[in-house]
Amino acid sequence: MELMSSPTNMGKRIGIELSKRSIILKNDEGLEKEVAPLVYIIWRKCNGNNTIEDILDYVVNRTKKPRDFVQGVLEDILKDLKSAQLISY
């Protein structure tokens, strides 16, 4: 994972599933993906200005989890968002 790259979110938020505590995103091709609130926050932070390092620092500060742990989780989340065509690099 290149920490200095700045991903950009694509698609849009189309709804919230309160009963499941999740948010529904839709990519530009119309495919929907249900995501957890943390994933949504990360997606929003992918604004083309924030680097992955910035997002990593933000999540570490918010969750108070070890940096190595957060980095692994963040890498998985970004891969998933990229494969769902919800972010680009």
N, C-alpha and C positions, 0 to 999 in steps of 0.2 A: 504494500500500500504506500503510495507516494504521498507523504504528509504535506508537501507544499502544493499539491494540486488543489484546484478550487472547483468542486462539482457544482452543477447548476440543476435545480429541480425542474421537472417538466410535468405537464398534466395539471390537474387541479383537484382540490378537495371537493367531494360532492355530497358528503353526508357524515353523520355520526351515529354509531350504534351504541346508545347509552347502556342498554342491557348487557352488552358484551364489553363495554369500555373500550371501543375501538373507533377508528376513523376510516372512512372509505375514500380512497384516492382513485382517480381515473387517468390513465395515460392518454396521449394524443390520439391513439388509435381506438380509444373507447373501452379498453380493457380495465376492469375494476380490480382493486386490491384492498383488502381490509388490513389495517395496520394498527399496532399498539400506539398509545400516546407518545412514548419515547421515540418510536420510529417516525411518527409524524413531526415531532420537534426536530429531529435530525434532518428530515426531508426539507422542512422549512429553512433550516440553517444552511442548506445547500443552495445558496443564492448567487453563486458565481464570484462573490467577494470573499467569503470565509474559506480558508484552506481547511483541509482535513485536520491539520494540527489545531486550528482554532476550534473546530467542532469537538475534537478529542478533549481539549482543555475544558471546554464548556461542560461536556458530559461528566468528566471527572469531578469538576467543582460542584455540579448539581447532585451527583449521586454519592459522592464521597467513597467511591469504589477504587481499588488499586488501578493505576494507569495501564499496566499490562493486561489486566482483565478487560477493562473498557476498550482498549485498542482492538483486542480480538473480537469482541462483540460488535464494535463499530465497523470493523472490516466486513463481518458477515452481513450486517444491515446494509452497508453500501453496495455490496455485491448483489444482494437481493433486490434492492431498489433499481440498480442498473439493469439487471436481467428483466425486471418488470417494466423497463423503459420509463422510469419515473425520475431518473437523474442521468446526466451526461457529464463527461469530463472534457 
